[in-house]
């Protein structure tokens, strides 16, 4: 995610009421779920993963193998029928388990087609199957509901309201940080990823888009079209994207033959053409520094709405239209930021939300480095400014790798975290720094990793123990001296 350079913020309805309902369902007896015995005594799966920032994000007791999402979309801000089929594997013998799910009207829940009881408490959907599920068993959960595209949420640490975001003729998704639960039932934590199949029915004449590749487009009765997309690779719930509108698809090929597809509101194809055309060059620039692009395709989804921030939705970055209608420097910064996230945060996922500095810090580092080389502000000057404010940011928001409150999307996680990487590069030199970055991305590609993993990887790649250097930068109460810049000083903390 990158904050909009123009500093816009939309005002939207906040839907924060917790709903508790019970749905008891009947159906064929489950054939796949087994009773206790093999796998131990069935017990409830954990309601959350215990993340230091958001303890109830994610769920214990199972791993999702695939989501299949069906959306019967109707019109902007209009409720519509939806279904989620979740295929999962039990990591313990389960008497019940949770899904993260909020802000929609629940209809039915079934496990392996059989009887299930579902109780909503806050943002948790607690599902009790008719028979316990043995450890190692593959099971399927089917949830039908009425999706509420007006049910957006706001939280002070979120730069943008999140959930369904309306556009003049459709919608886009804004699920970060943990708003996927407003869109579909999920194991909603950045470390938990699974492939997603999207089935999107919409009025003919509109285009539906989603992460990954288009599998089929089929006409349906009543003047509608059903679009099917597959994410191709596992994806975290916060990185899911789906949009509907009068889009033009613009296709081209990037360096190395990578398909680039943009989806642009018809009226904005011409006005955004110049800046969107920079993507192949930006992709080439990043590949030279970071190694192979980690996905099969990339593109930009232009959001015809007053979003306050762009978003790194996997393989299809959401960029607000205004960010592509301003200055070249501002457009490039936001585009490179979200493209960098495809490596940092999307391919290498966050182990916990406290590790957000690894994602946003890297995206800001390469954004500023690119901008400094392409007519923007000096990279070193930007880092010096960040250094002056760093002690104040530590006081206000916590150290880069140790947020003190769930106020994640603040300056410390952006320029403050990029500064840690700048200091590391100053300490080991550019050649060793690039070796560290490539080792990190190759070692943890398609995996979740955290701060301690990065410190170990950096030490191994550099051939020296970097923990004594990095720990004070990442966790300390005071900003350490900047290597090679003895004249840099921090501003005294106020308050």
C-alpha positions as CSV (number, residue, x, y, z in Angstrom):
1,X,0.0,0.0,0.0
2,X,1.2,3.5,-0.6
3,X,-0.5,6.7,0.6
4,X,-1.8,9.0,-2.2
5,X,0.6,11.8,-2.9
6,X,-2.4,14.1,-3.2
7,X,-3.6,13.2,0.3
8,X,-7.2,12.4,-0.6
9,X,-9.6,10.6,1.7
10,X,-13.1,9.5,0.9
11,X,-15.8,9.8,3.6
12,X,-17.8,6.6,3.7
13,X,-20.4,4.9,5.9
14,X,-18.8,3.0,8.8
15,X,-20.4,-0.3,9.5
16,X,-19.1,-1.6,12.8
17,X,-22.0,-3.4,14.5
18,X,-21.3,-6.9,15.6
19,X,-24.0,-9.4,14.7
20,X,-24.6,-12.6,16.5
21,X,-26.8,-15.2,14.7
22,X,-27.2,-18.9,14.8
23,X,-27.8,-21.0,11.7
24,X,-28.6,-24.7,12.2
25,X,-28.6,-26.6,8.9
26,X,-29.7,-30.0,7.9
27,X,-28.6,-32.1,4.9
28,X,-27.0,-35.4,3.9
29,X,-24.8,-36.9,6.6
30,X,-21.2,-36.0,6.1
31,X,-19.2,-38.9,4.5
32,X,-15.8,-37.3,4.8
33,X,-15.7,-36.1,8.4
34,X,-14.8,-38.8,10.8
35,X,-15.4,-39.2,14.5
36,X,-12.7,-38.9,17.1
37,X,-10.2,-41.6,17.3
38,X,-7.4,-41.3,14.7
39,X,-5.8,-37.9,15.2
40,X,-6.7,-37.5,18.8
41,X,-9.6,-36.1,20.7
42,X,-11.4,-33.4,18.7
43,X,-11.0,-29.9,20.1
44,X,-12.0,-26.4,18.8
45,X,-9.7,-24.7,16.4
46,X,-8.3,-21.4,17.7
47,X,-10.3,-18.3,17.0
48,X,-7.2,-16.5,15.9
49,X,-3.5,-16.9,15.2
50,X,-2.5,-14.7,18.2
51,X,-0.9,-12.0,16.0
52,X,0.7,-9.4,18.2
53,X,-1.3,-6.7,16.6
54,X,-4.6,-8.4,15.7
55,X,-4.9,-11.6,17.8
56,X,-8.1,-12.8,16.1
57,X,-6.9,-12.4,12.6
58,X,-6.7,-15.8,10.9
59,X,-7.8,-19.1,12.4
60,X,-6.3,-22.3,13.9
61,X,-6.9,-25.9,13.2
62,X,-6.8,-26.0,9.5
63,X,-5.1,-24.7,6.3
64,X,-7.1,-23.6,3.3
65,X,-6.3,-25.4,0.1
66,X,-8.5,-23.3,-2.2
67,X,-11.3,-20.7,-2.2
68,X,-14.0,-20.8,-4.8
69,X,-16.0,-17.6,-4.7
70,X,-19.3,-17.0,-6.6
71,X,-20.7,-13.4,-6.8
72,X,-24.0,-12.6,-8.5
73,X,-23.2,-8.9,-8.7
74,X,-26.2,-6.6,-9.6
75,X,-25.4,-2.9,-9.4
76,X,-23.4,-0.3,-7.5
77,X,-24.1,-0.4,-3.7
78,X,-26.8,-3.1,-4.2
79,X,-26.8,-6.3,-2.1
80,X,-26.4,-9.5,-4.1
81,X,-26.2,-13.3,-3.5
82,X,-22.8,-14.9,-3.0
83,X,-21.4,-18.2,-2.1
84,X,-17.9,-19.3,-0.9
85,X,-16.7,-22.9,-1.0
86,X,-13.6,-23.4,1.1
87,X,-11.5,-26.6,0.7
88,X,-9.3,-27.1,3.7
89,X,-7.1,-29.7,5.5
90,X,-7.5,-30.2,9.3
91,X,-4.2,-29.7,11.2
92,X,-5.8,-31.1,14.3
93,X,-8.8,-33.2,15.2
94,X,-11.6,-30.5,15.1
95,X,-14.8,-30.4,17.0
96,X,-15.4,-26.9,15.6
97,X,-13.5,-24.2,13.8
98,X,-13.7,-20.5,13.0
99,X,-13.9,-18.4,9.8
100,X,-13.3,-14.6,9.7
101,X,-16.5,-13.2,8.3
102,X,-18.3,-9.9,9.0
103,X,-20.8,-7.4,7.6
104,X,-22.9,-9.7,5.4
105,X,-26.2,-11.5,5.9
106,X,-25.5,-15.2,6.5
107,X,-27.9,-17.8,4.9
108,X,-26.5,-21.3,5.2
109,X,-23.3,-23.1,6.2
110,X,-22.5,-26.7,5.4
111,X,-19.5,-29.0,6.0
112,X,-19.0,-31.7,3.4
113,X,-22.6,-31.2,2.5
114,X,-23.8,-32.2,5.9
115,X,-25.4,-30.7,9.0
116,X,-23.5,-27.8,10.6
117,X,-24.2,-25.2,13.2
118,X,-22.8,-21.7,12.6
119,X,-22.8,-19.0,15.3
120,X,-21.7,-15.5,14.5
121,X,-19.9,-13.6,17.3
122,X,-18.4,-10.3,16.3
123,X,-16.2,-10.9,13.2
124,X,-15.9,-14.7,13.9
125,X,-18.1,-17.3,12.3
126,X,-17.9,-20.4,14.6
127,X,-18.8,-23.6,12.6
128,X,-19.6,-26.9,14.3
129,X,-19.9,-29.8,11.9
130,X,-22.3,-32.6,12.4
131,X,-19.4,-34.9,13.0
132,X,-15.9,-34.1,14.2
133,X,-13.2,-33.8,11.6
134,X,-10.1,-36.0,12.0
135,X,-6.6,-34.6,11.8
136,X,-5.3,-34.6,8.2
137,X,-8.8,-34.9,6.7
138,X,-9.7,-32.7,3.7
139,X,-13.0,-31.1,4.2
140,X,-15.2,-28.5,2.4
141,X,-17.2,-25.6,3.9
142,X,-19.9,-24.0,1.9
143,X,-21.2,-20.6,3.0
144,X,-24.1,-18.8,1.2
145,X,-24.9,-15.2,2.1
146,X,-26.1,-11.9,0.8
147,X,-23.0,-9.7,0.2
148,X,-23.4,-6.1,1.3
149,X,-21.3,-3.8,-0.8
150,X,-22.2,-0.8,1.4
151,X,-20.6,-2.5,4.4
152,X,-17.3,-0.7,4.5
153,X,-15.2,-0.3,7.6
154,X,-13.0,2.4,8.8
155,X,-10.2,2.1,11.4
156,X,-7.7,4.8,12.4
157,X,-4.7,2.7,11.3
158,X,-6.2,2.0,7.9
159,X,-5.4,4.8,5.4
160,X,-8.5,4.0,3.5
161,X,-12.0,2.7,4.4
162,X,-11.9,-1.0,3.4
163,X,-14.2,-3.6,1.9
164,X,-16.3,-2.9,-1.2
165,X,-15.5,0.5,-2.7
166,X,-18.1,1.8,-5.1
167,X,-17.3,3.3,-8.5
168,X,-19.7,5.2,-10.8
169,X,-20.6,1.9,-12.7
170,X,-19.4,-0.8,-10.4
171,X,-17.0,-1.6,-7.6
172,X,-13.4,-2.4,-6.7
173,X,-12.1,-4.2,-3.6
174,X,-10.0,-2.7,-0.8
175,X,-9.3,-5.6,1.6
176,X,-6.2,-4.3,3.3
177,X,-5.4,-4.6,6.2
178,X,-8.0,-7.2,7.3
179,X,-11.1,-6.3,5.4
180,X,-11.4,-9.4,3.3
181,X,-13.8,-10.7,6.0
182,X,-16.2,-8.0,4.7
183,X,-16.1,-9.6,1.2
184,X,-16.0,-13.4,1.8
185,X,-15.5,-15.8,4.7
186,X,-11.7,-16.4,5.0
187,X,-8.7,-17.3,7.0
188,X,-7.8,-13.7,7.0
189,X,-4.1,-13.2,8.0
190,X,-1.2,-12.1,5.7
191,X,0.7,-15.4,6.4
192,X,-2.2,-17.6,5.3
193,X,-2.5,-18.0,1.5
194,X,-4.4,-20.2,-0.9
195,X,-5.4,-20.1,-4.6
196,X,-8.7,-18.5,-5.4
197,X,-11.2,-19.2,-8.2
198,X,-13.6,-16.4,-8.9
199,X,-17.0,-16.8,-10.6
200,X,-18.5,-13.3,-11.2
201,X,-21.8,-12.8,-12.8
202,X,-22.6,-9.3,-14.0
203,X,-24.8,-7.5,-16.5
204,X,-23.5,-7.9,-20.0
205,X,-21.8,-4.7,-21.2
206,X,-19.7,-4.5,-18.0
207,X,-16.4,-6.2,-17.5
208,X,-15.5,-8.3,-14.4
209,X,-11.8,-8.6,-13.5
210,X,-9.9,-10.4,-10.7
211,X,-6.4,-11.6,-9.8
212,X,-4.7,-14.0,-12.0
213,X,-5.9,-15.2,-15.4
214,X,-9.2,-15.2,-17.2
215,X,-10.4,-18.8,-17.6
216,X,-13.7,-18.3,-19.3
217,X,-16.4,-15.7,-20.2
218,X,-19.9,-17.2,-20.7
219,X,-23.2,-15.6,-21.6
220,X,-26.1,-16.2,-19.2
221,X,-29.8,-15.8,-19.4
222,X,-31.2,-12.4,-18.6
223,X,-28.5,-10.3,-20.3
224,X,-25.7,-11.3,-18.0
225,X,-22.2,-12.7,-18.4
226,X,-20.3,-15.1,-16.1
227,X,-16.6,-14.4,-15.8
228,X,-14.2,-17.0,-14.3
229,X,-10.7,-16.1,-13.1
230,X,-8.0,-18.2,-11.4
231,X,-5.4,-16.6,-9.2
232,X,-2.9,-19.2,-10.5
233,X,-0.8,-19.0,-7.4
234,X,-1.7,-18.8,-3.6
235,X,-2.8,-15.4,-2.4
236,X,-3.4,-13.8,1.0
237,X,-7.0,-12.6,1.6
238,X,-5.8,-9.0,2.0
239,X,-4.4,-9.1,-1.6
240,X,-7.6,-10.3,-3.3
241,X,-8.9,-8.0,-6.0
242,X,-12.2,-8.1,-7.9
243,X,-13.6,-5.2,-9.9
244,X,-16.6,-4.6,-12.1
245,X,-17.2,-1.7,-14.5
246,X,-16.9,-0.4,-18.1
247,X,-13.3,-1.3,-18.4
248,X,-11.0,-1.5,-21.4
249,X,-8.3,-4.1,-21.3
250,X,-5.0,-2.9,-22.5
251,X,-2.4,-5.7,-23.1
252,X,1.3,-5.5,-23.8
253,X,4.4,-7.5,-22.9
254,X,7.1,-6.6,-20.4
255,X,10.8,-7.5,-20.4
256,X,11.3,-11.2,-20.4
257,X,7.9,-11.8,-22.0
258,X,5.8,-11.1,-18.9
259,X,2.2,-10.4,-19.9
260,X,1.1,-6.9,-18.7
261,X,-2.7,-6.3,-18.7
262,X,-4.2,-3.0,-17.5
263,X,-7.9,-2.6,-16.8
264,X,-9.0,1.0,-17.3
265,X,-12.4,2.7,-17.2
266,X,-13.2,3.6,-20.8
267,X,-13.1,7.3,-20.3
268,X,-9.6,7.1,-18.7
269,X,-7.8,5.0,-21.3
270,X,-6.4,8.0,-23.1
271,X,-5.7,10.3,-20.1
272,X,-3.7,7.6,-18.3
273,X,-1.9,6.1,-21.3
274,X,1.4,7.9,-20.8
275,X,2.0,6.9,-17.2
276,X,0.6,3.4,-17.5
277,X,3.1,2.9,-20.4
278,X,5.9,3.2,-17.9
279,X,5.2,-0.2,-16.3
280,X,7.5,-2.3,-18.6
281,X,10.5,0.0,-17.9
282,X,9.8,-0.1,-14.1
283,X,9.5,-3.9,-14.3
284,X,12.8,-4.2,-16.0
285,X,14.4,-1.8,-13.5
286,X,13.2,-3.8,-10.5
287,X,14.2,-7.2,-12.1
288,X,17.8,-6.0,-12.5
289,X,17.9,-5.4,-8.7
290,X,15.6,-8.1,-7.3
291,X,15.8,-10.9,-9.7
292,X,13.0,-12.7,-11.5
293,X,9.4,-11.4,-11.3
294,X,7.7,-13.9,-9.0
295,X,4.3,-14.1,-10.8
296,X,3.0,-15.0,-14.3
297,X,1.6,-11.7,-15.2
298,X,1.1,-8.1,-13.9
299,X,-1.0,-5.1,-14.5
300,X,-2.7,-2.0,-13.2
301,X,-6.4,-1.6,-12.3
302,X,-7.3,2.0,-12.5
303,X,-9.8,2.9,-9.8
304,X,-12.3,5.5,-10.8
305,X,-12.9,6.6,-7.3
306,X,-11.5,8.9,-4.6
307,X,-9.3,6.3,-3.0
308,X,-6.7,7.7,-0.6
309,X,-4.1,5.1,-1.3
310,X,-3.0,2.6,-4.0
311,X,-2.9,-1.1,-3.1
312,X,-0.7,-4.0,-4.1
313,X,-3.4,-6.5,-4.8
314,X,-1.5,-9.5,-6.2
315,X,-0.7,-9.3,-10.0
316,X,-3.2,-6.5,-10.4
317,X,-2.3,-3.3,-8.4
318,X,-5.1,-0.9,-7.7
319,X,-4.0,2.6,-8.6
320,X,-6.5,5.5,-8.0
321,X,-7.2,7.5,-11.2
322,X,-5.9,10.7,-9.7
323,X,-2.5,9.2,-9.1
324,X,-2.2,8.7,-12.9
325,X,-3.5,12.1,-13.8
326,X,-1.0,14.3,-11.9
327,X,2.7,14.6,-12.2
328,X,5.0,12.0,-13.7
329,X,7.1,11.8,-10.5
330,X,4.1,11.2,-8.3
331,X,2.7,8.6,-10.6
332,X,6.0,6.8,-10.9
333,X,6.5,6.7,-7.2
334,X,3.1,5.0,-6.6
335,X,3.5,2.6,-9.5
336,X,6.9,1.5,-8.5
337,X,5.8,1.1,-4.9
338,X,3.0,-1.3,-5.7
339,X,5.1,-3.2,-8.2
340,X,7.8,-3.7,-5.6
341,X,5.2,-5.2,-3.3
342,X,4.8,-8.1,-5.8
343,X,8.2,-9.3,-4.5
344,X,8.0,-7.9,-0.9
345,X,4.6,-8.7,0.8
346,X,3.0,-10.7,-2.1
347,X,5.6,-13.3,-3.1
348,X,7.3,-13.2,0.3
349,X,4.4,-12.9,2.7
350,X,4.4,-11.4,6.2
351,X,4.7,-13.8,9.1
352,X,3.0,-11.3,11.4
353,X,1.6,-7.8,11.1
354,X,4.6,-6.6,13.2
355,X,6.7,-7.6,10.2
356,X,5.0,-5.0,8.0
357,X,8.3,-3.0,7.8
358,X,9.7,-5.7,5.5
359,X,6.9,-5.1,3.0
360,X,6.3,-1.3,3.2
361,X,9.9,-0.5,4.0
362,X,11.1,-2.3,0.9
363,X,8.4,-0.8,-1.3
364,X,9.3,2.7,-0.1
365,X,13.0,2.1,-0.4
366,X,12.8,1.1,-4.1
367,X,10.1,3.7,-4.8
368,X,12.5,6.5,-3.6
369,X,15.5,5.0,-5.2
370,X,13.8,4.8,-8.5
371,X,12.4,8.3,-8.2
372,X,15.8,9.7,-7.3
373,X,17.2,8.2,-10.5
374,X,14.3,9.5,-12.6
375,X,13.9,13.1,-11.8
376,X,12.4,13.0,-8.3
377,X,13.7,14.1,-5.0
378,X,17.2,12.9,-4.0
379,X,17.1,9.5,-2.3
380,X,19.8,10.5,0.2
381,X,18.0,13.7,1.0
382,X,14.7,11.8,1.7
383,X,16.5,9.4,4.0
384,X,18.2,12.3,5.8
385,X,14.8,13.8,6.4
386,X,13.5,10.5,7.7
387,X,16.6,10.2,10.0
388,X,15.8,13.5,11.6
389,X,12.3,12.4,12.4
390,X,13.1,8.8,13.3
391,X,13.3,9.2,17.1
392,X,9.9,10.9,17.1
393,X,8.4,8.2,15.0
394,X,9.8,5.6,17.4
395,X,8.2,7.5,20.3
396,X,4.9,7.8,18.5
397,X,4.5,4.5,16.7
398,X,7.1,2.1,18.0
399,X,10.3,0.8,16.5
400,X,10.2,-0.4,12.8
401,X,9.8,-4.1,13.7
402,X,7.9,-3.5,17.0
403,X,4.8,-1.4,16.6
404,X,3.5,-0.3,20.0
405,X,-0.2,-0.2,18.9
406,X,-2.2,-1.4,15.9
407,X,-1.5,1.9,14.1
408,X,0.4,0.2,11.4
409,X,0.1,2.4,8.3
410,X,2.1,5.3,9.6
411,X,5.4,7.0,8.6
412,X,7.6,4.6,10.6
413,X,6.4,1.7,8.4
414,X,7.2,3.6,5.2
415,X,10.2,6.1,5.2
416,X,11.1,5.0,8.8
417,X,11.5,1.4,7.6
418,X,13.1,2.3,4.3
419,X,15.7,4.1,6.5
420,X,16.7,0.7,8.1
421,X,17.4,-0.7,4.7
422,X,19.4,2.4,3.7
423,X,21.4,2.1,6.9
424,X,22.1,-1.6,6.1
425,X,23.2,-0.7,2.6
426,X,25.5,1.9,4.0
427,X,26.9,-0.6,6.4
428,X,27.6,-3.5,4.0
429,X,27.9,-1.8,0.7
430,X,25.7,-1.9,-2.4
431,X,27.0,-5.3,-3.8
432,X,26.5,-7.1,-0.5
433,X,23.1,-5.4,0.0
434,X,21.9,-6.6,-3.4
435,X,23.1,-10.1,-2.5
436,X,21.1,-10.0,0.7
437,X,17.9,-8.9,-1.1
438,X,18.2,-11.6,-3.8
439,X,18.9,-14.2,-1.1
440,X,15.8,-13.1,0.8
441,X,13.5,-13.3,-2.2
442,X,14.8,-16.6,-3.5
443,X,14.9,-18.3,0.0
444,X,11.3,-17.3,0.9
445,X,9.6,-17.1,-2.4
446,X,6.0,-18.2,-2.0
447,X,6.4,-18.5,1.8
448,X,5.7,-16.3,4.8
449,X,8.7,-15.0,6.7
450,X,9.5,-12.5,9.4
451,X,12.0,-10.1,10.8
452,X,14.3,-12.7,12.5
453,X,14.3,-14.6,9.2
454,X,15.5,-11.4,7.4
455,X,18.3,-10.8,9.9
456,X,19.5,-14.4,9.6
457,X,19.4,-14.2,5.8
458,X,21.2,-10.9,5.7
459,X,24.0,-12.3,8.0
460,X,24.4,-15.4,5.9
461,X,24.5,-13.5,2.6
462,X,26.9,-10.8,3.9
463,X,29.2,-13.4,5.5
464,X,29.0,-11.7,8.9
465,X,26.7,-11.5,12.0
466,X,24.5,-8.5,11.3
467,X,22.3,-9.0,14.3
468,X,24.2,-6.6,16.6
469,X,23.9,-3.9,13.9
470,X,20.2,-4.5,12.8
471,X,18.6,-5.2,16.2
472,X,19.0,-1.6,17.5
473,X,17.6,-0.3,14.3
474,X,14.7,-2.6,14.3
475,X,13.8,-2.8,18.0
476,X,15.7,-0.1,19.9
477,X,14.2,2.9,21.7
478,X,16.7,5.3,20.0
479,X,17.8,5.6,16.4
480,X,21.5,4.4,16.0
481,X,24.1,6.5,14.2
482,X,23.9,6.3,10.5
483,X,27.0,4.6,8.9
484,X,29.1,7.0,6.8
485,X,27.0,10.0,7.8
486,X,28.4,11.3,11.1
487,X,26.8,14.7,10.6
488,X,23.2,13.3,10.5
489,X,21.3,14.0,13.8
490,X,17.8,13.3,15.0
491,X,15.4,16.0,16.1
492,X,14.7,15.9,19.9
493,X,11.4,14.1,20.7
494,X,8.5,16.3,21.4
495,X,5.9,14.9,23.9
